[in-house]
Amino acid sequence: MQDATVVSIEGARKSFGETVVLKDISLAVRKGEVVAVIGPSGGGKSTLLRCMTLLETLDGGTLSYGDLTVAENDAAGRTAYAGKAVQKEAKTRFGLVFQNFNLFPHYTVMKNITDAPIHVQKRPKEEVEAHARTLLSKMGLTGKEDMVPCELSGGQQQRVAIARALALNPDVLFFDEPTSALDPELTQEVLKVIRDLAAEHMTMVIVTHEMNFARDVADRIIFMEGGVIVEEGDARSLVNDPKHERTKAFLSRCTEE
């Protein structure tokens, strides 16, 4: 029996003015699966993630989270979104970690993590704070609860951002280049956390330029270029033995860097 699909986007189309960024993209992610999305800058990776997390609207195509249909095509083939209640429910099913952390600068670490579960999900404060302490311990950040972001390193800030996303108990975590703002040492801190989550079978979609990490941690890799999925498949097979010439060219450029 195939694992349940956590999130699915089909026939996704998106343009900004005259620039077509996504051309008929389809992607389904199963429970417990780690999918890495790789490709050159401007290939549509971040736009795909932003459409899946409702930060951008699709021009055409469908989007669903499990049994929840968030967007579907109307008679004209344009994307029609469900109402606010459905979109609000959808937003409880995913967490999103940005490349630049996006923490509230004037909130403490604890308040950054607990604010949404308490005020959006209406969960009891004691329960949420206990969960937050567990997450901080998992992130190696015990004792940092009362600090504000500017007192932390970039790697620590990103780990707080991951804890904040996990605090909502999401079905899937999205990462948009989670290490691109970090130096190599701090990058390894954050990648270790993501590796640990993968070992616990957390469902994740990770846009990344860390090829070795993608190969070793992801179950599946999607290679995007020019707004289309050029190649996808088993992570190790795709990196070690790509089938498409464009994938080969991209990976050879990555190994030269």
Secondary structure, DSSP 8 states (H G I E B T S, - for coil): ----EEEEEEEEEEEETTEEEEEEEEEEEETT-EEEEE--TTSSHHHHHHHHTTSS--SEEEEEETTEEEEEE-TTS-EEE--HHHHHHHHTSEEEE-TT----TTS-HHHHHHHHHHHTS---HHHHHHHHHHHHHHTT-TT-TT--GGGS-HHHHHHHHHHHHHTT--SEEEEESTTTTS-HHHHHHHHHHHHHHHHTT--EEEE-S-HHHHHHH-SEEEEEETTEEEEEEEHHHHHHS--SHHHHHHHHHHHH-
